[in-house]
Amino acid sequence: MTFKHVFTVAAALVLISGCSEHKQPNFMYMPDMVWSPAFKAQKEGSMRMPVAGTIPREFVPYPFPNDPARAGKELKNPFKRTSSILARGQAKYNVYCIVCHGPNGEGDGHIVPKFPRPPSLQSDKVRTWPDGNIYHVMSMGQNLMPSYASQVSAADRWAIVHYIRALQRSKNPNSEDVKEYAQRNSH
Ligand code: HEC
């Protein structure tokens, strides 16, 4: 063995042992929760409640919790009836509403009659309701129907309103729909 060899082996040993003897962790970039203050479970401070009135990000508080009439009058659907909004409304309706209200809103969802049959969304009442009243029911619930405000965002609730209108017009086309249908089928 030459001196060069001995030196190389020694250097390798130093390197290897250096690797295994980390007494100090390396430099910590953004330690996040490594050094979190420890609380005993259930002790004061460990389950601190948010400040009163705190709302989650992007949560829009509902302005008329006790006033459906005002909701009907004052709330306007912020979205235009575009095909992407209708697709979004359809997707959400099919997740959150269809189980009770059925594919066309007629109250024939597949958990009925285990769950009491809801009234039809095709009724004259709901067809002539302003958008804000449908939005109100989704936001606040109504009798047996729970509120969907925590599961369906405000934007998605408005998209669902557009989709319900489309379901209604598919059963009760207005003159605009009839004209469009005739035009599309005149070629
Ligand atoms: C668990 C079953 C269930 C689900 C899910 C459900 N609903 Fe309902 N819904 C009902 C029942 C039951 C009623 C009737 C409540 C009552 O007696 O006033 C109702 C009432 C309504 C009404 C009022 C109809 C009227 O004539 O007064 C609207 C509008 C409505 N639901 C829309 C929706 C929408 C939109 C969704 C999805 C976000 C939804 N519901 C999800 C059960 C449900």
py3Dmol code that shows the C-alpha trace and the ligand (Angstrom):
import py3Dmol

protein = """\
ATOM      1  CA  MET A   1       0.000   0.000   0.000  1.00  0.00           C
ATOM      2  CA  THR A   2       1.328   3.336  -0.914  1.00  0.00           C
ATOM      3  CA  PHE A   3       0.800   6.388   1.148  1.00  0.00           C
ATOM      4  CA  LYS A   4      -1.705   7.494  -1.445  1.00  0.00           C
ATOM      5  CA  HIS A   5      -3.799   4.386  -0.829  1.00  0.00           C
ATOM      6  CA  VAL A   6      -3.685   4.763   2.931  1.00  0.00           C
ATOM      7  CA  PHE A   7      -4.719   8.339   2.627  1.00  0.00           C
ATOM      8  CA  THR A   8      -7.652   7.479   0.335  1.00  0.00           C
ATOM      9  CA  VAL A   9      -8.926   4.772   2.715  1.00  0.00           C
ATOM     10  CA  ALA A  10      -8.569   7.079   5.706  1.00  0.00           C
ATOM     11  CA  ALA A  11     -10.377   9.847   3.906  1.00  0.00           C
ATOM     12  CA  ALA A  12     -13.188   7.456   2.985  1.00  0.00           C
ATOM     13  CA  LEU A  13     -13.550   6.342   6.618  1.00  0.00           C
ATOM     14  CA  VAL A  14     -13.733   9.912   7.783  1.00  0.00           C
ATOM     15  CA  LEU A  15     -16.438  10.609   5.225  1.00  0.00           C
ATOM     16  CA  ILE A  16     -18.469   7.533   6.141  1.00  0.00           C
ATOM     17  CA  SER A  17     -18.252   8.131   9.867  1.00  0.00           C
ATOM     18  CA  GLY A  18     -19.062  11.767   9.275  1.00  0.00           C
ATOM     19  CA  CYS A  19     -22.275  10.733   7.612  1.00  0.00           C
ATOM     20  CA  SER A  20     -23.452   8.541  10.422  1.00  0.00           C
ATOM     21  CA  GLU A  21     -22.675  10.919  13.245  1.00  0.00           C
ATOM     22  CA  HIS A  22     -25.223  13.623  12.793  1.00  0.00           C
ATOM     23  CA  LYS A  23     -25.704  14.959  16.255  1.00  0.00           C
ATOM     24  CA  GLN A  24     -27.077  18.179  14.895  1.00  0.00           C
ATOM     25  CA  PRO A  25     -29.690  18.162  12.180  1.00  0.00           C
ATOM     26  CA  ASN A  26     -28.769  19.964   9.036  1.00  0.00           C
ATOM     27  CA  PHE A  27     -29.806  23.503   8.408  1.00  0.00           C
ATOM     28  CA  MET A  28     -33.575  23.566   8.547  1.00  0.00           C
ATOM     29  CA  TYR A  29     -35.227  25.451   5.793  1.00  0.00           C
ATOM     30  CA  MET A  30     -38.818  26.228   6.841  1.00  0.00           C
ATOM     31  CA  PRO A  31     -39.053  23.947   9.912  1.00  0.00           C
ATOM     32  CA  ASP A  32     -42.864  24.216   9.835  1.00  0.00           C
ATOM     33  CA  MET A  33     -44.194  22.126  12.699  1.00  0.00           C
ATOM     34  CA  VAL A  34     -40.913  20.550  13.885  1.00  0.00           C
ATOM     35  CA  TRP A  35     -40.671  22.901  16.831  1.00  0.00           C
ATOM     36  CA  SER A  36     -44.335  23.331  17.658  1.00  0.00           C
ATOM     37  CA  PRO A  37     -45.140  24.266  21.251  1.00  0.00           C
ATOM     38  CA  ALA A  38     -46.403  21.180  23.048  1.00  0.00           C
ATOM     39  CA  PHE A  39     -49.848  21.238  24.641  1.00  0.00           C
ATOM     40  CA  LYS A  40     -51.382  18.477  26.655  1.00  0.00           C
ATOM     41  CA  ALA A  41     -54.577  17.225  24.998  1.00  0.00           C
ATOM     42  CA  GLN A  42     -57.753  18.910  26.300  1.00  0.00           C
ATOM     43  CA  LYS A  43     -55.740  21.569  28.153  1.00  0.00           C
ATOM     44  CA  GLU A  44     -56.648  25.164  27.677  1.00  0.00           C
ATOM     45  CA  GLY A  45     -54.980  26.429  24.527  1.00  0.00           C
ATOM     46  CA  SER A  46     -54.850  23.066  22.785  1.00  0.00           C
ATOM     47  CA  MET A  47     -58.325  23.374  21.312  1.00  0.00           C
ATOM     48  CA  ARG A  48     -58.562  27.096  20.962  1.00  0.00           C
ATOM     49  CA  MET A  49     -61.714  28.159  19.143  1.00  0.00           C
ATOM     50  CA  PRO A  50     -61.500  30.638  16.270  1.00  0.00           C
ATOM     51  CA  VAL A  51     -62.308  34.259  17.095  1.00  0.00           C
ATOM     52  CA  ALA A  52     -66.080  34.839  17.090  1.00  0.00           C
ATOM     53  CA  GLY A  53     -67.329  35.662  13.603  1.00  0.00           C
ATOM     54  CA  THR A  54     -64.391  33.929  11.877  1.00  0.00           C
ATOM     55  CA  ILE A  55     -65.380  32.482   8.503  1.00  0.00           C
ATOM     56  CA  PRO A  56     -63.464  30.074   6.255  1.00  0.00           C
ATOM     57  CA  ARG A  57     -61.638  31.489   3.249  1.00  0.00           C
ATOM     58  CA  GLU A  58     -63.913  32.101   0.266  1.00  0.00           C
ATOM     59  CA  PHE A  59     -66.995  31.411   2.381  1.00  0.00           C
ATOM     60  CA  VAL A  60     -69.720  33.921   1.545  1.00  0.00           C
ATOM     61  CA  PRO A  61     -72.030  34.434   4.552  1.00  0.00           C
ATOM     62  CA  TYR A  62     -75.665  34.128   3.604  1.00  0.00           C
ATOM     63  CA  PRO A  63     -77.354  37.513   4.012  1.00  0.00           C
ATOM     64  CA  PHE A  64     -81.034  36.550   4.544  1.00  0.00           C
ATOM     65  CA  PRO A  65     -81.124  33.499   6.833  1.00  0.00           C
ATOM     66  CA  ASN A  66     -84.642  34.266   8.097  1.00  0.00           C
ATOM     67  CA  ASP A  67     -86.144  36.034   5.146  1.00  0.00           C
ATOM     68  CA  PRO A  68     -86.895  33.913   2.064  1.00  0.00           C
ATOM     69  CA  ALA A  69     -89.127  36.654   0.632  1.00  0.00           C
ATOM     70  CA  ARG A  70     -86.284  39.130   0.675  1.00  0.00           C
ATOM     71  CA  ALA A  71     -83.932  36.500  -0.741  1.00  0.00           C
ATOM     72  CA  GLY A  72     -86.331  36.085  -3.651  1.00  0.00           C
ATOM     73  CA  LYS A  73     -86.512  39.809  -4.242  1.00  0.00           C
ATOM     74  CA  GLU A  74     -82.924  40.876  -3.700  1.00  0.00           C
ATOM     75  CA  LEU A  75     -80.618  38.016  -4.606  1.00  0.00           C
ATOM     76  CA  LYS A  76     -79.636  37.814  -8.245  1.00  0.00           C
ATOM     77  CA  ASN A  77     -77.842  34.942  -9.912  1.00  0.00           C
ATOM     78  CA  PRO A  78     -74.318  36.303 -10.528  1.00  0.00           C
ATOM     79  CA  PHE A  79     -73.710  33.942 -13.459  1.00  0.00           C
ATOM     80  CA  LYS A  80     -74.886  34.045 -17.056  1.00  0.00           C
ATOM     81  CA  ARG A  81     -76.469  30.876 -18.344  1.00  0.00           C
ATOM     82  CA  THR A  82     -73.460  29.544 -20.269  1.00  0.00           C
ATOM     83  CA  SER A  83     -72.840  25.936 -21.185  1.00  0.00           C
ATOM     84  CA  SER A  84     -69.964  25.684 -18.693  1.00  0.00           C
ATOM     85  CA  ILE A  85     -72.122  27.007 -15.834  1.00  0.00           C
ATOM     86  CA  LEU A  86     -74.879  24.556 -16.793  1.00  0.00           C
ATOM     87  CA  ALA A  87     -72.357  21.709 -16.842  1.00  0.00           C
ATOM     88  CA  ARG A  88     -71.116  22.724 -13.411  1.00  0.00           C
ATOM     89  CA  GLY A  89     -74.669  22.990 -12.078  1.00  0.00           C
ATOM     90  CA  GLN A  90     -75.506  19.594 -13.518  1.00  0.00           C
ATOM     91  CA  ALA A  91     -72.431  17.973 -11.974  1.00  0.00           C
ATOM     92  CA  LYS A  92     -73.245  19.419  -8.539  1.00  0.00           C
ATOM     93  CA  TYR A  93     -76.970  18.644  -8.779  1.00  0.00           C
ATOM     94  CA  ASN A  94     -76.094  15.046  -9.626  1.00  0.00           C
ATOM     95  CA  VAL A  95     -73.908  14.826  -6.530  1.00  0.00           C
ATOM     96  CA  TYR A  96     -76.004  16.688  -3.949  1.00  0.00           C
ATOM     97  CA  CYS A  97     -79.630  16.851  -5.045  1.00  0.00           C
ATOM     98  CA  ILE A  98     -80.455  13.970  -7.378  1.00  0.00           C
ATOM     99  CA  VAL A  99     -80.641  11.358  -4.575  1.00  0.00           C
ATOM    100  CA  CYS A 100     -83.850  12.963  -3.306  1.00  0.00           C
ATOM    101  CA  HIS A 101     -85.090  15.190  -6.107  1.00  0.00           C
ATOM    102  CA  GLY A 102     -84.485  12.751  -8.977  1.00  0.00           C
ATOM    103  CA  PRO A 103     -82.916  13.243 -12.418  1.00  0.00           C
ATOM    104  CA  ASN A 104     -85.584  15.729 -13.565  1.00  0.00           C
ATOM    105  CA  GLY A 105     -86.426  17.251 -10.208  1.00  0.00           C
ATOM    106  CA  GLU A 106     -89.684  15.345  -9.918  1.00  0.00           C
ATOM    107  CA  GLY A 107     -89.055  14.046  -6.414  1.00  0.00           C
ATOM    108  CA  ASP A 108     -88.226  10.510  -7.499  1.00  0.00           C
ATOM    109  CA  GLY A 109     -84.631  10.184  -6.278  1.00  0.00           C
ATOM    110  CA  HIS A 110     -83.463   6.720  -5.387  1.00  0.00           C
ATOM    111  CA  ILE A 111     -83.610   7.175  -1.587  1.00  0.00           C
ATOM    112  CA  VAL A 112     -87.345   7.911  -1.919  1.00  0.00           C
ATOM    113  CA  PRO A 113     -89.538   6.583  -0.291  1.00  0.00           C
ATOM    114  CA  LYS A 114     -87.104   5.610   2.508  1.00  0.00           C
ATOM    115  CA  PHE A 115     -86.721   9.350   2.805  1.00  0.00           C
ATOM    116  CA  PRO A 116     -90.029  11.226   2.381  1.00  0.00           C
ATOM    117  CA  ARG A 117     -90.668  12.269  -1.201  1.00  0.00           C
ATOM    118  CA  PRO A 118     -89.763  15.924  -1.756  1.00  0.00           C
ATOM    119  CA  PRO A 119     -92.123  18.164  -3.724  1.00  0.00           C
ATOM    120  CA  SER A 120     -91.424  18.432  -7.446  1.00  0.00           C
ATOM    121  CA  LEU A 121     -89.040  21.144  -8.631  1.00  0.00           C
ATOM    122  CA  GLN A 122     -91.205  21.170 -11.786  1.00  0.00           C
ATOM    123  CA  SER A 123     -94.177  22.621  -9.886  1.00  0.00           C
ATOM    124  CA  ASP A 124     -95.690  25.946 -10.921  1.00  0.00           C
ATOM    125  CA  LYS A 125     -94.573  27.196  -7.523  1.00  0.00           C
ATOM    126  CA  VAL A 126     -90.878  26.529  -8.052  1.00  0.00           C
ATOM    127  CA  ARG A 127     -91.021  27.405 -11.773  1.00  0.00           C
ATOM    128  CA  THR A 128     -92.325  30.860 -10.926  1.00  0.00           C
ATOM    129  CA  TRP A 129     -90.121  31.349  -7.870  1.00  0.00           C
ATOM    130  CA  PRO A 130     -87.347  33.882  -8.371  1.00  0.00           C
ATOM    131  CA  ASP A 131     -83.852  32.327  -8.455  1.00  0.00           C
ATOM    132  CA  GLY A 132     -83.203  33.724  -4.969  1.00  0.00           C
ATOM    133  CA  ASN A 133     -85.861  31.481  -3.423  1.00  0.00           C
ATOM    134  CA  ILE A 134     -84.275  28.299  -4.785  1.00  0.00           C
ATOM    135  CA  TYR A 135     -80.914  29.595  -3.606  1.00  0.00           C
ATOM    136  CA  HIS A 136     -82.429  30.284  -0.193  1.00  0.00           C
ATOM    137  CA  VAL A 137     -83.652  26.692   0.233  1.00  0.00           C
ATOM    138  CA  MET A 138     -80.199  25.315  -0.671  1.00  0.00           C
ATOM    139  CA  SER A 139     -78.535  27.765   1.713  1.00  0.00           C
ATOM    140  CA  MET A 140     -80.857  27.424   4.716  1.00  0.00           C
ATOM    141  CA  GLY A 141     -82.650  24.141   4.162  1.00  0.00           C
ATOM    142  CA  GLN A 142     -86.425  23.883   4.470  1.00  0.00           C
ATOM    143  CA  ASN A 143     -88.205  21.660   6.989  1.00  0.00           C
ATOM    144  CA  LEU A 144     -86.903  18.117   6.320  1.00  0.00           C
ATOM    145  CA  MET A 145     -84.319  19.269   3.812  1.00  0.00           C
ATOM    146  CA  PRO A 146     -81.001  20.214   5.406  1.00  0.00           C
ATOM    147  CA  SER A 147     -78.890  23.204   4.419  1.00  0.00           C
ATOM    148  CA  TYR A 148     -76.256  22.555   1.779  1.00  0.00           C
ATOM    149  CA  ALA A 149     -74.309  25.742   2.495  1.00  0.00           C
ATOM    150  CA  SER A 150     -71.377  23.933   4.060  1.00  0.00           C
ATOM    151  CA  GLN A 151     -71.050  21.382   1.266  1.00  0.00           C
ATOM    152  CA  VAL A 152     -71.955  23.360  -1.840  1.00  0.00           C
ATOM    153  CA  SER A 153     -70.191  26.700  -2.370  1.00  0.00           C
ATOM    154  CA  ALA A 154     -72.216  29.832  -3.049  1.00  0.00           C
ATOM    155  CA  ALA A 155     -71.035  29.789  -6.677  1.00  0.00           C
ATOM    156  CA  ASP A 156     -72.046  26.156  -7.122  1.00  0.00           C
ATOM    157  CA  ARG A 157     -75.472  26.837  -5.590  1.00  0.00           C
ATOM    158  CA  TRP A 158     -76.067  29.511  -8.234  1.00  0.00           C
ATOM    159  CA  ALA A 159     -74.879  27.127 -10.963  1.00  0.00           C
ATOM    160  CA  ILE A 160     -77.393  24.559  -9.650  1.00  0.00           C
ATOM    161  CA  VAL A 161     -80.170  27.179  -9.908  1.00  0.00           C
ATOM    162  CA  HIS A 162     -79.356  27.555 -13.627  1.00  0.00           C
ATOM    163  CA  TYR A 163     -79.402  23.791 -14.039  1.00  0.00           C
ATOM    164  CA  ILE A 164     -82.795  23.485 -12.303  1.00  0.00           C
ATOM    165  CA  ARG A 165     -84.121  26.136 -14.707  1.00  0.00           C
ATOM    166  CA  ALA A 166     -82.836  24.018 -17.605  1.00  0.00           C
ATOM    167  CA  LEU A 167     -84.607  20.938 -16.181  1.00  0.00           C
ATOM    168  CA  GLN A 168     -87.812  22.974 -15.869  1.00  0.00           C
ATOM    169  CA  ARG A 169     -87.554  24.300 -19.429  1.00  0.00           C
ATOM    170  CA  SER A 170     -86.908  20.808 -20.765  1.00  0.00           C
ATOM    171  CA  LYS A 171     -90.383  19.871 -19.438  1.00  0.00           C
ATOM    172  CA  ASN A 172     -92.058  23.226 -20.008  1.00  0.00           C
ATOM    173  CA  PRO A 173     -90.272  24.920 -22.911  1.00  0.00           C
ATOM    174  CA  ASN A 174     -90.932  28.649 -23.267  1.00  0.00           C
ATOM    175  CA  SER A 175     -91.479  30.315 -26.647  1.00  0.00           C
ATOM    176  CA  GLU A 176     -87.746  31.027 -26.988  1.00  0.00           C
ATOM    177  CA  ASP A 177     -86.954  27.333 -26.533  1.00  0.00           C
ATOM    178  CA  VAL A 178     -89.637  26.302 -29.033  1.00  0.00           C
ATOM    179  CA  LYS A 179     -88.301  28.748 -31.645  1.00  0.00           C
ATOM    180  CA  GLU A 180     -84.728  27.559 -31.115  1.00  0.00           C
ATOM    181  CA  TYR A 181     -85.819  23.946 -31.385  1.00  0.00           C
ATOM    182  CA  ALA A 182     -87.696  24.617 -34.613  1.00  0.00           C
ATOM    183  CA  GLN A 183     -84.712  26.436 -36.093  1.00  0.00           C
ATOM    184  CA  ARG A 184     -82.319  23.678 -35.174  1.00  0.00           C
ATOM    185  CA  ASN A 185     -84.549  21.079 -36.793  1.00  0.00           C
ATOM    186  CA  SER A 186     -85.497  22.990 -39.933  1.00  0.00           C
ATOM    187  CA  HIS A 187     -82.476  21.858 -41.987  1.00  0.00           C
TER     188      HIS A 187
END
"""
ligand_1 = """\
43
HEC
C -82.067 14.293 1.657
C -82.989 14.612 0.588
C -82.805 15.927 -0.107
C -81.687 16.397 -0.737
C -80.349 15.716 -0.880
C -82.047 17.692 -1.280
N -83.334 17.983 -0.988
Fe -84.354 19.603 -1.583
N -85.968 19.007 -0.541
C -86.072 17.817 0.150
C -87.355 17.769 0.834
C -87.875 16.620 1.681
C -87.995 18.981 0.545
C -89.340 19.453 1.078
C -89.080 20.219 2.340
C -90.371 20.750 2.937
O -91.173 19.943 3.407
O -90.570 21.978 2.927
C -87.113 19.730 -0.324
C -87.404 20.966 -0.839
C -86.658 21.609 -1.804
C -87.042 22.823 -2.481
C -88.331 23.596 -2.241
C -89.450 22.994 -3.027
C -90.799 23.523 -2.641
O -91.757 23.299 -3.402
O -90.932 24.158 -1.565
C -86.029 23.142 -3.346
C -85.984 24.311 -4.297
C -85.012 22.142 -3.189
N -85.413 21.217 -2.257
C -83.827 22.099 -3.880
C -82.784 21.218 -3.596
C -81.484 21.309 -4.202
C -81.101 22.295 -5.272
C -80.730 20.319 -3.654
C -79.261 20.032 -3.883
C -78.354 21.050 -3.446
C -81.567 19.594 -2.721
N -82.801 20.180 -2.705
C -81.176 18.487 -1.986
C -85.125 16.822 0.208
C -83.839 16.933 -0.275
"""
view = py3Dmol.view(width=600, height=400)
view.addModel(protein, "pdb")
view.setStyle({"model": 0}, {"cartoon": {"style": "trace"}})
view.addModel(ligand_1, "xyz")
view.setStyle({"model": 1}, {"stick": {}})
view.zoomTo()
view.show()
